[in-house]
């Protein structure tokens, strides 16, 4: 499952922790582990500074990969 941290057009963040919580419930019911990829191409440059208490990264055990791409940095400011 991928979660978007910083939509290109609106800048909104999807709730990574809430998705992880839902996937925990799914895993408890089915035994199927589903990891999370965070698409942080825009928000990854902003979230740590603008929202320091927002949990979205490897602090969430289900997050297995994150991308933060410099080509989107100009759109994140």
PyMOL Python script that loads the backbone (N, CA, C, O; Angstrom):
from pymol import cmd

cmd.read_pdbstr("""\
ATOM      1  N   UNK A   1       0.860  -1.162   0.000  1.00  0.00           N
ATOM      2  CA  UNK A   1       0.000   0.000   0.000  1.00  0.00           C
ATOM      3  C   UNK A   1       0.902   1.218   0.000  1.00  0.00           C
ATOM      4  O   UNK A   1       1.901   1.251   0.719  1.00  0.00           O
ATOM      5  N   UNK A   2       0.561   2.222  -0.800  1.00  0.00           N
ATOM      6  CA  UNK A   2       1.324   3.459  -0.725  1.00  0.00           C
ATOM      7  C   UNK A   2       0.435   4.568  -0.195  1.00  0.00           C
ATOM      8  O   UNK A   2      -0.766   4.617  -0.459  1.00  0.00           O
ATOM      9  N   UNK A   3       1.066   5.459   0.564  1.00  0.00           N
ATOM     10  CA  UNK A   3       0.385   6.586   1.175  1.00  0.00           C
ATOM     11  C   UNK A   3       1.103   7.843   0.697  1.00  0.00           C
ATOM     12  O   UNK A   3       2.333   7.891   0.680  1.00  0.00           O
ATOM     13  N   UNK A   4       0.344   8.850   0.314  1.00  0.00           N
ATOM     14  CA  UNK A   4       0.927  10.069  -0.249  1.00  0.00           C
ATOM     15  C   UNK A   4       1.111  11.116   0.838  1.00  0.00           C
ATOM     16  O   UNK A   4       0.170  11.475   1.546  1.00  0.00           O
ATOM     17  N   UNK A   5       2.325  11.591   0.954  1.00  0.00           N
ATOM     18  CA  UNK A   5       2.653  12.638   1.915  1.00  0.00           C
ATOM     19  C   UNK A   5       2.964  13.903   1.119  1.00  0.00           C
ATOM     20  O   UNK A   5       4.118  14.186   0.798  1.00  0.00           O
ATOM     21  N   UNK A   6       1.926  14.645   0.811  1.00  0.00           N
ATOM     22  CA  UNK A   6       2.091  15.880   0.063  1.00  0.00           C
ATOM     23  C   UNK A   6       1.645  15.745  -1.371  1.00  0.00           C
ATOM     24  O   UNK A   6       2.469  15.567  -2.268  1.00  0.00           O
ATOM     25  N   UNK A   7       0.353  15.827  -1.595  1.00  0.00           N
ATOM     26  CA  UNK A   7      -0.182  15.784  -2.948  1.00  0.00           C
ATOM     27  C   UNK A   7       0.412  16.920  -3.770  1.00  0.00           C
ATOM     28  O   UNK A   7       0.551  18.040  -3.278  1.00  0.00           O
ATOM     29  N   UNK A   8       0.757  16.639  -5.001  1.00  0.00           N
ATOM     30  CA  UNK A   8       1.386  17.641  -5.864  1.00  0.00           C
ATOM     31  C   UNK A   8       0.536  18.899  -5.996  1.00  0.00           C
ATOM     32  O   UNK A   8       1.077  20.004  -5.999  1.00  0.00           O
ATOM     33  N   UNK A   9      -0.774  18.756  -6.105  1.00  0.00           N
ATOM     34  CA  UNK A   9      -1.619  19.907  -6.394  1.00  0.00           C
ATOM     35  C   UNK A   9      -2.190  20.595  -5.168  1.00  0.00           C
ATOM     36  O   UNK A   9      -2.419  21.804  -5.188  1.00  0.00           O
ATOM     37  N   UNK A  10      -2.425  19.841  -4.100  1.00  0.00           N
ATOM     38  CA  UNK A  10      -3.050  20.454  -2.920  1.00  0.00           C
ATOM     39  C   UNK A  10      -2.132  20.504  -1.712  1.00  0.00           C
ATOM     40  O   UNK A  10      -2.387  21.261  -0.776  1.00  0.00           O
ATOM     41  N   UNK A  11      -1.069  19.711  -1.716  1.00  0.00           N
ATOM     42  CA  UNK A  11      -0.152  19.669  -0.591  1.00  0.00           C
ATOM     43  C   UNK A  11      -0.664  18.860   0.594  1.00  0.00           C
ATOM     44  O   UNK A  11       0.005  18.788   1.625  1.00  0.00           O
ATOM     45  N   UNK A  12      -1.837  18.250   0.465  1.00  0.00           N
ATOM     46  CA  UNK A  12      -2.417  17.517   1.591  1.00  0.00           C
ATOM     47  C   UNK A  12      -1.648  16.222   1.867  1.00  0.00           C
ATOM     48  O   UNK A  12      -1.079  15.604   0.967  1.00  0.00           O
ATOM     49  N   UNK A  13      -1.653  15.845   3.126  1.00  0.00           N
ATOM     50  CA  UNK A  13      -1.014  14.610   3.564  1.00  0.00           C
ATOM     51  C   UNK A  13      -2.085  13.571   3.821  1.00  0.00           C
ATOM     52  O   UNK A  13      -3.107  13.877   4.435  1.00  0.00           O
ATOM     53  N   UNK A  14      -1.871  12.359   3.368  1.00  0.00           N
ATOM     54  CA  UNK A  14      -2.710  11.248   3.798  1.00  0.00           C
ATOM     55  C   UNK A  14      -2.181  10.784   5.154  1.00  0.00           C
ATOM     56  O   UNK A  14      -1.001  10.967   5.453  1.00  0.00           O
ATOM     57  N   UNK A  15      -3.030  10.196   5.962  1.00  0.00           N
ATOM     58  CA  UNK A  15      -2.669   9.828   7.331  1.00  0.00           C
ATOM     59  C   UNK A  15      -1.981   8.464   7.353  1.00  0.00           C
ATOM     60  O   UNK A  15      -2.636   7.423   7.290  1.00  0.00           O
ATOM     61  N   UNK A  16      -0.658   8.486   7.445  1.00  0.00           N
ATOM     62  CA  UNK A  16       0.131   7.256   7.405  1.00  0.00           C
ATOM     63  C   UNK A  16      -0.168   6.379   8.620  1.00  0.00           C
ATOM     64  O   UNK A  16      -0.319   5.164   8.488  1.00  0.00           O
ATOM     65  N   UNK A  17      -0.254   6.989   9.799  1.00  0.00           N
ATOM     66  CA  UNK A  17      -0.526   6.215  11.010  1.00  0.00           C
ATOM     67  C   UNK A  17      -1.900   5.553  10.952  1.00  0.00           C
ATOM     68  O   UNK A  17      -2.048   4.394  11.338  1.00  0.00           O
ATOM     69  N   UNK A  18      -2.894   6.275  10.476  1.00  0.00           N
ATOM     70  CA  UNK A  18      -4.245   5.702  10.368  1.00  0.00           C
ATOM     71  C   UNK A  18      -4.259   4.530   9.395  1.00  0.00           C
ATOM     72  O   UNK A  18      -4.918   3.521   9.649  1.00  0.00           O
ATOM     73  N   UNK A  19      -3.539   4.654   8.286  1.00  0.00           N
ATOM     74  CA  UNK A  19      -3.466   3.536   7.337  1.00  0.00           C
ATOM     75  C   UNK A  19      -2.784   2.349   7.976  1.00  0.00           C
ATOM     76  O   UNK A  19      -3.218   1.211   7.796  1.00  0.00           O
ATOM     77  N   UNK A  20      -1.716   2.600   8.724  1.00  0.00           N
ATOM     78  CA  UNK A  20      -1.030   1.516   9.418  1.00  0.00           C
ATOM     79  C   UNK A  20      -1.961   0.822  10.409  1.00  0.00           C
ATOM     80  O   UNK A  20      -1.965  -0.405  10.512  1.00  0.00           O
ATOM     81  N   UNK A  21      -2.742   1.604  11.130  1.00  0.00           N
ATOM     82  CA  UNK A  21      -3.694   1.043  12.091  1.00  0.00           C
ATOM     83  C   UNK A  21      -4.720   0.139  11.391  1.00  0.00           C
ATOM     84  O   UNK A  21      -5.045  -0.940  11.887  1.00  0.00           O
ATOM     85  N   UNK A  22      -5.224   0.591  10.238  1.00  0.00           N
ATOM     86  CA  UNK A  22      -6.184  -0.214   9.479  1.00  0.00           C
ATOM     87  C   UNK A  22      -5.532  -1.502   8.976  1.00  0.00           C
ATOM     88  O   UNK A  22      -6.152  -2.566   8.995  1.00  0.00           O
ATOM     89  N   UNK A  23      -4.292  -1.402   8.532  1.00  0.00           N
ATOM     90  CA  UNK A  23      -3.596  -2.593   8.056  1.00  0.00           C
ATOM     91  C   UNK A  23      -3.277  -3.551   9.204  1.00  0.00           C
ATOM     92  O   UNK A  23      -3.224  -4.764   9.002  1.00  0.00           O
ATOM     93  N   UNK A  24      -3.066  -3.016  10.401  1.00  0.00           N
ATOM     94  CA  UNK A  24      -2.886  -3.876  11.578  1.00  0.00           C
ATOM     95  C   UNK A  24      -4.147  -4.700  11.822  1.00  0.00           C
ATOM     96  O   UNK A  24      -4.070  -5.895  12.108  1.00  0.00           O
ATOM     97  N   UNK A  25      -5.311  -4.055  11.709  1.00  0.00           N
ATOM     98  CA  UNK A  25      -6.585  -4.763  11.882  1.00  0.00           C
ATOM     99  C   UNK A  25      -6.747  -5.844  10.812  1.00  0.00           C
ATOM    100  O   UNK A  25      -7.159  -6.967  11.104  1.00  0.00           O
ATOM    101  N   UNK A  26      -6.418  -5.488   9.576  1.00  0.00           N
ATOM    102  CA  UNK A  26      -6.513  -6.439   8.471  1.00  0.00           C
ATOM    103  C   UNK A  26      -5.608  -7.641   8.717  1.00  0.00           C
ATOM    104  O   UNK A  26      -6.006  -8.786   8.504  1.00  0.00           O
ATOM    105  N   UNK A  27      -4.385  -7.366   9.168  1.00  0.00           N
ATOM    106  CA  UNK A  27      -3.453  -8.453   9.439  1.00  0.00           C
ATOM    107  C   UNK A  27      -3.946  -9.344  10.580  1.00  0.00           C
ATOM    108  O   UNK A  27      -3.796 -10.565  10.531  1.00  0.00           O
ATOM    109  N   UNK A  28      -4.532  -8.731  11.603  1.00  0.00           N
ATOM    110  CA  UNK A  28      -5.062  -9.510  12.722  1.00  0.00           C
ATOM    111  C   UNK A  28      -6.178 -10.448  12.259  1.00  0.00           C
ATOM    112  O   UNK A  28      -6.316 -11.552  12.787  1.00  0.00           O
ATOM    113  N   UNK A  29      -6.967 -10.022  11.286  1.00  0.00           N
ATOM    114  CA  UNK A  29      -8.086 -10.825  10.785  1.00  0.00           C
ATOM    115  C   UNK A  29      -7.658 -11.892   9.785  1.00  0.00           C
ATOM    116  O   UNK A  29      -8.225 -12.984   9.746  1.00  0.00           O
ATOM    117  N   UNK A  30      -6.645 -11.563   8.974  1.00  0.00           N
ATOM    118  CA  UNK A  30      -6.298 -12.444   7.851  1.00  0.00           C
ATOM    119  C   UNK A  30      -4.930 -13.104   7.956  1.00  0.00           C
ATOM    120  O   UNK A  30      -4.672 -14.115   7.302  1.00  0.00           O
ATOM    121  N   UNK A  31      -4.055 -12.535   8.777  1.00  0.00           N
ATOM    122  CA  UNK A  31      -2.685 -13.032   8.850  1.00  0.00           C
ATOM    123  C   UNK A  31      -1.797 -12.520   7.736  1.00  0.00           C
ATOM    124  O   UNK A  31      -0.624 -12.885   7.660  1.00  0.00           O
ATOM    125  N   UNK A  32      -2.335 -11.687   6.880  1.00  0.00           N
ATOM    126  CA  UNK A  32      -1.575 -11.154   5.742  1.00  0.00           C
ATOM    127  C   UNK A  32      -0.935  -9.830   6.143  1.00  0.00           C
ATOM    128  O   UNK A  32      -1.623  -8.895   6.552  1.00  0.00           O
ATOM    129  N   UNK A  33       0.399  -9.763   6.020  1.00  0.00           N
ATOM    130  CA  UNK A  33       1.131  -8.542   6.338  1.00  0.00           C
ATOM    131  C   UNK A  33       1.249  -7.685   5.075  1.00  0.00           C
ATOM    132  O   UNK A  33       1.723  -8.156   4.041  1.00  0.00           O
ATOM    133  N   UNK A  34       0.824  -6.447   5.164  1.00  0.00           N
ATOM    134  CA  UNK A  34       0.907  -5.518   4.040  1.00  0.00           C
ATOM    135  C   UNK A  34       1.782  -4.340   4.470  1.00  0.00           C
ATOM    136  O   UNK A  34       1.399  -3.588   5.366  1.00  0.00           O
ATOM    137  N   UNK A  35       2.939  -4.168   3.851  1.00  0.00           N
ATOM    138  CA  UNK A  35       3.800  -3.045   4.196  1.00  0.00           C
ATOM    139  C   UNK A  35       3.301  -1.745   3.569  1.00  0.00           C
ATOM    140  O   UNK A  35       2.431  -1.751   2.698  1.00  0.00           O
ATOM    141  N   UNK A  36       3.865  -0.641   4.026  1.00  0.00           N
ATOM    142  CA  UNK A  36       3.508   0.681   3.508  1.00  0.00           C
ATOM    143  C   UNK A  36       4.721   1.302   2.837  1.00  0.00           C
ATOM    144  O   UNK A  36       5.839   1.232   3.349  1.00  0.00           O
ATOM    145  N   UNK A  37       4.479   1.913   1.678  1.00  0.00           N
ATOM    146  CA  UNK A  37       5.452   2.776   1.015  1.00  0.00           C
ATOM    147  C   UNK A  37       4.912   4.192   1.125  1.00  0.00           C
ATOM    148  O   UNK A  37       3.757   4.441   0.779  1.00  0.00           O
ATOM    149  N   UNK A  38       5.726   5.122   1.599  1.00  0.00           N
ATOM    150  CA  UNK A  38       5.306   6.517   1.712  1.00  0.00           C
ATOM    151  C   UNK A  38       5.872   7.288   0.530  1.00  0.00           C
ATOM    152  O   UNK A  38       7.086   7.406   0.366  1.00  0.00           O
ATOM    153  N   UNK A  39       4.972   7.807  -0.284  1.00  0.00           N
ATOM    154  CA  UNK A  39       5.369   8.672  -1.398  1.00  0.00           C
ATOM    155  C   UNK A  39       5.477  10.082  -0.837  1.00  0.00           C
ATOM    156  O   UNK A  39       4.489  10.814  -0.763  1.00  0.00           O
ATOM    157  N   UNK A  40       6.685  10.449  -0.446  1.00  0.00           N
ATOM    158  CA  UNK A  40       6.921  11.743   0.193  1.00  0.00           C
ATOM    159  C   UNK A  40       7.676  12.682  -0.741  1.00  0.00           C
ATOM    160  O   UNK A  40       8.480  13.501  -0.293  1.00  0.00           O
ATOM    161  N   UNK A  41       7.415  12.560  -2.034  1.00  0.00           N
ATOM    162  CA  UNK A  41       8.148  13.344  -3.012  1.00  0.00           C
ATOM    163  C   UNK A  41       8.041  14.848  -2.750  1.00  0.00           C
ATOM    164  O   UNK A  41       8.992  15.587  -3.003  1.00  0.00           O
ATOM    165  N   UNK A  42       6.913  15.300  -2.255  1.00  0.00           N
ATOM    166  CA  UNK A  42       6.759  16.723  -1.910  1.00  0.00           C
ATOM    167  C   UNK A  42       6.838  16.928  -0.407  1.00  0.00           C
ATOM    168  O   UNK A  42       7.659  17.715   0.064  1.00  0.00           O
ATOM    169  N   UNK A  43       6.010  16.242   0.343  1.00  0.00           N
ATOM    170  CA  UNK A  43       5.884  16.470   1.769  1.00  0.00           C
ATOM    171  C   UNK A  43       7.069  16.038   2.608  1.00  0.00           C
ATOM    172  O   UNK A  43       7.245  16.528   3.724  1.00  0.00           O
ATOM    173  N   UNK A  44       7.877  15.138   2.100  1.00  0.00           N
ATOM    174  CA  UNK A  44       9.028  14.673   2.860  1.00  0.00           C
ATOM    175  C   UNK A  44      10.025  15.761   3.169  1.00  0.00           C
ATOM    176  O   UNK A  44      10.799  15.640   4.119  1.00  0.00           O
ATOM    177  N   UNK A  45      10.024  16.818   2.389  1.00  0.00           N
ATOM    178  CA  UNK A  45      10.923  17.941   2.626  1.00  0.00           C
ATOM    179  C   UNK A  45      10.328  18.955   3.590  1.00  0.00           C
ATOM    180  O   UNK A  45      11.053  19.780   4.147  1.00  0.00           O
ATOM    181  N   UNK A  46       9.024  18.903   3.792  1.00  0.00           N
ATOM    182  CA  UNK A  46       8.329  19.897   4.606  1.00  0.00           C
ATOM    183  C   UNK A  46       7.888  19.336   5.955  1.00  0.00           C
ATOM    184  O   UNK A  46       8.045  19.998   6.981  1.00  0.00           O
ATOM    185  N   UNK A  47       7.347  18.143   5.962  1.00  0.00           N
ATOM    186  CA  UNK A  47       6.736  17.568   7.165  1.00  0.00           C
ATOM    187  C   UNK A  47       7.653  17.575   8.392  1.00  0.00           C
ATOM    188  O   UNK A  47       7.192  17.944   9.472  1.00  0.00           O
ATOM    189  N   UNK A  48       8.920  17.188   8.277  1.00  0.00           N
ATOM    190  CA  UNK A  48       9.740  17.147   9.484  1.00  0.00           C
ATOM    191  C   UNK A  48       9.900  18.502  10.171  1.00  0.00           C
ATOM    192  O   UNK A  48      10.127  18.561  11.379  1.00  0.00           O
ATOM    193  N   UNK A  49       9.785  19.573   9.418  1.00  0.00           N
ATOM    194  CA  UNK A  49       9.987  20.910   9.969  1.00  0.00           C
ATOM    195  C   UNK A  49       8.671  21.613  10.289  1.00  0.00           C
ATOM    196  O   UNK A  49       8.544  22.262  11.327  1.00  0.00           O
ATOM    197  N   UNK A  50       7.708  21.482   9.407  1.00  0.00           N
ATOM    198  CA  UNK A  50       6.428  22.161   9.607  1.00  0.00           C
ATOM    199  C   UNK A  50       5.536  21.427  10.607  1.00  0.00           C
ATOM    200  O   UNK A  50       4.744  22.050  11.315  1.00  0.00           O
ATOM    201  N   UNK A  51       5.667  20.105  10.661  1.00  0.00           N
ATOM    202  CA  UNK A  51       4.825  19.281  11.539  1.00  0.00           C
ATOM    203  C   UNK A  51       5.704  18.281  12.289  1.00  0.00           C
ATOM    204  O   UNK A  51       5.601  17.081  12.037  1.00  0.00           O
ATOM    205  N   UNK A  52       6.558  18.733  13.194  1.00  0.00           N
ATOM    206  CA  UNK A  52       7.522  17.834  13.832  1.00  0.00           C
ATOM    207  C   UNK A  52       6.899  16.709  14.654  1.00  0.00           C
ATOM    208  O   UNK A  52       7.564  15.703  14.903  1.00  0.00           O
ATOM    209  N   UNK A  53       5.659  16.844  15.079  1.00  0.00           N
ATOM    210  CA  UNK A  53       5.012  15.789  15.867  1.00  0.00           C
ATOM    211  C   UNK A  53       4.217  14.812  14.997  1.00  0.00           C
ATOM    212  O   UNK A  53       3.686  13.824  15.504  1.00  0.00           O
ATOM    213  N   UNK A  54       4.134  15.079  13.709  1.00  0.00           N
ATOM    214  CA  UNK A  54       3.392  14.213  12.790  1.00  0.00           C
ATOM    215  C   UNK A  54       4.223  12.963  12.502  1.00  0.00           C
ATOM    216  O   UNK A  54       5.356  13.063  12.032  1.00  0.00           O
ATOM    217  N   UNK A  55       3.666  11.805  12.779  1.00  0.00           N
ATOM    218  CA  UNK A  55       4.385  10.549  12.563  1.00  0.00           C
ATOM    219  C   UNK A  55       4.012   9.984  11.198  1.00  0.00           C
ATOM    220  O   UNK A  55       2.845   9.705  10.923  1.00  0.00           O
ATOM    221  N   UNK A  56       5.021   9.819  10.352  1.00  0.00           N
ATOM    222  CA  UNK A  56       4.766   9.357   8.994  1.00  0.00           C
ATOM    223  C   UNK A  56       5.893   8.492   8.427  1.00  0.00           C
ATOM    224  O   UNK A  56       5.765   7.953   7.328  1.00  0.00           O
ATOM    225  N   UNK A  57       6.985   8.358   9.163  1.00  0.00           N
ATOM    226  CA  UNK A  57       8.188   7.759   8.596  1.00  0.00           C
ATOM    227  C   UNK A  57       8.485   6.386   9.200  1.00  0.00           C
ATOM    228  O   UNK A  57       7.563   5.669   9.591  1.00  0.00           O
ATOM    229  N   UNK A  58       9.763   6.017   9.278  1.00  0.00           N
ATOM    230  CA  UNK A  58      10.153   4.692   9.741  1.00  0.00           C
ATOM    231  C   UNK A  58       9.885   4.465  11.229  1.00  0.00           C
ATOM    232  O   UNK A  58      10.132   3.372  11.740  1.00  0.00           O
ATOM    233  N   UNK A  59       9.390   5.470  11.918  1.00  0.00           N
ATOM    234  CA  UNK A  59       8.957   5.262  13.305  1.00  0.00           C
ATOM    235  C   UNK A  59       7.732   4.343  13.338  1.00  0.00           C
ATOM    236  O   UNK A  59       7.460   3.704  14.354  1.00  0.00           O
ATOM    237  N   UNK A  60       7.009   4.280  12.243  1.00  0.00           N
ATOM    238  CA  UNK A  60       5.877   3.360  12.098  1.00  0.00           C
ATOM    239  C   UNK A  60       6.440   2.063  11.522  1.00  0.00           C
ATOM    240  O   UNK A  60       6.902   2.049  10.381  1.00  0.00           O
ATOM    241  N   UNK A  61       6.410   0.981  12.286  1.00  0.00           N
ATOM    242  CA  UNK A  61       7.055  -0.261  11.834  1.00  0.00           C
ATOM    243  C   UNK A  61       6.597  -0.775  10.469  1.00  0.00           C
ATOM    244  O   UNK A  61       7.377  -1.416   9.764  1.00  0.00           O
ATOM    245  N   UNK A  62       5.369  -0.513  10.090  1.00  0.00           N
ATOM    246  CA  UNK A  62       4.853  -1.015   8.818  1.00  0.00           C
ATOM    247  C   UNK A  62       5.438  -0.254   7.622  1.00  0.00           C
ATOM    248  O   UNK A  62       5.389  -0.755   6.499  1.00  0.00           O
ATOM    249  N   UNK A  63       5.986   0.937   7.842  1.00  0.00           N
ATOM    250  CA  UNK A  63       6.594   1.711   6.752  1.00  0.00           C
ATOM    251  C   UNK A  63       7.905   1.038   6.371  1.00  0.00           C
ATOM    252  O   UNK A  63       8.838   0.967   7.171  1.00  0.00           O
ATOM    253  N   UNK A  64       7.961   0.549   5.140  1.00  0.00           N
ATOM    254  CA  UNK A  64       9.138  -0.171   4.660  1.00  0.00           C
ATOM    255  C   UNK A  64       9.979   0.638   3.683  1.00  0.00           C
ATOM    256  O   UNK A  64      11.162   0.353   3.497  1.00  0.00           O
ATOM    257  N   UNK A  65       9.373   1.647   3.058  1.00  0.00           N
ATOM    258  CA  UNK A  65      10.132   2.459   2.107  1.00  0.00           C
ATOM    259  C   UNK A  65       9.515   3.848   2.009  1.00  0.00           C
ATOM    260  O   UNK A  65       8.318   4.044   2.219  1.00  0.00           O
ATOM    261  N   UNK A  66      10.379   4.801   1.681  1.00  0.00           N
ATOM    262  CA  UNK A  66       9.968   6.200   1.535  1.00  0.00           C
ATOM    263  C   UNK A  66      10.729   6.765   0.342  1.00  0.00           C
ATOM    264  O   UNK A  66      11.922   6.508   0.180  1.00  0.00           O
ATOM    265  N   UNK A  67      10.040   7.530  -0.485  1.00  0.00           N
ATOM    266  CA  UNK A  67      10.779   8.279  -1.501  1.00  0.00           C
ATOM    267  C   UNK A  67      10.561   9.767  -1.264  1.00  0.00           C
ATOM    268  O   UNK A  67       9.453  10.207  -0.957  1.00  0.00           O
ATOM    269  N   UNK A  68      11.609  10.512  -1.409  1.00  0.00           N
ATOM    270  CA  UNK A  68      11.554  11.973  -1.345  1.00  0.00           C
ATOM    271  C   UNK A  68      12.421  12.458  -2.495  1.00  0.00           C
ATOM    272  O   UNK A  68      13.640  12.288  -2.479  1.00  0.00           O
ATOM    273  N   UNK A  69      11.800  13.049  -3.471  1.00  0.00           N
ATOM    274  CA  UNK A  69      12.473  13.363  -4.718  1.00  0.00           C
ATOM    275  C   UNK A  69      12.726  14.855  -4.851  1.00  0.00           C
ATOM    276  O   UNK A  69      11.808  15.665  -4.724  1.00  0.00           O
ATOM    277  N   UNK A  70      13.957  15.203  -5.104  1.00  0.00           N
ATOM    278  CA  UNK A  70      14.342  16.601  -5.258  1.00  0.00           C
ATOM    279  C   UNK A  70      13.617  17.328  -6.368  1.00  0.00           C
ATOM    280  O   UNK A  70      13.466  18.548  -6.303  1.00  0.00           O
ATOM    281  N   UNK A  71      13.164  16.613  -7.390  1.00  0.00           N
ATOM    282  CA  UNK A  71      12.489  17.291  -8.495  1.00  0.00           C
ATOM    283  C   UNK A  71      11.150  17.879  -8.076  1.00  0.00           C
ATOM    284  O   UNK A  71      10.602  18.719  -8.790  1.00  0.00           O
ATOM    285  N   UNK A  72      10.611  17.460  -6.934  1.00  0.00           N
ATOM    286  CA  UNK A  72       9.348  17.998  -6.456  1.00  0.00           C
ATOM    287  C   UNK A  72       9.559  19.083  -5.398  1.00  0.00           C
ATOM    288  O   UNK A  72       8.596  19.721  -4.974  1.00  0.00           O
ATOM    289  N   UNK A  73      10.792  19.299  -4.972  1.00  0.00           N
ATOM    290  CA  UNK A  73      11.041  20.210  -3.862  1.00  0.00           C
ATOM    291  C   UNK A  73      10.465  21.598  -4.125  1.00  0.00           C
ATOM    292  O   UNK A  73       9.892  22.203  -3.219  1.00  0.00           O
ATOM    293  N   UNK A  74      10.601  22.109  -5.330  1.00  0.00           N
ATOM    294  CA  UNK A  74      10.103  23.444  -5.643  1.00  0.00           C
ATOM    295  C   UNK A  74       8.610  23.571  -5.461  1.00  0.00           C
ATOM    296  O   UNK A  74       8.111  24.661  -5.184  1.00  0.00           O
ATOM    297  N   UNK A  75       7.887  22.474  -5.611  1.00  0.00           N
ATOM    298  CA  UNK A  75       6.434  22.511  -5.468  1.00  0.00           C
ATOM    299  C   UNK A  75       6.008  22.368  -4.016  1.00  0.00           C
ATOM    300  O   UNK A  75       4.825  22.523  -3.712  1.00  0.00           O
ATOM    301  N   UNK A  76       6.933  22.080  -3.111  1.00  0.00           N
ATOM    302  CA  UNK A  76       6.568  21.843  -1.715  1.00  0.00           C
ATOM    303  C   UNK A  76       6.683  23.083  -0.862  1.00  0.00           C
ATOM    304  O   UNK A  76       6.296  23.063   0.307  1.00  0.00           O
ATOM    305  N   UNK A  77       7.203  24.158  -1.412  1.00  0.00           N
ATOM    306  CA  UNK A  77       7.368  25.373  -0.597  1.00  0.00           C
ATOM    307  C   UNK A  77       6.211  26.323  -0.738  1.00  0.00           C
ATOM    308  O   UNK A  77       6.206  27.386  -0.117  1.00  0.00           O
TER     309      UNK A  77
END
""", "prot")
cmd.dss("prot")
cmd.show_as("cartoon", "prot")
cmd.util.cbc("prot")
cmd.orient("prot")
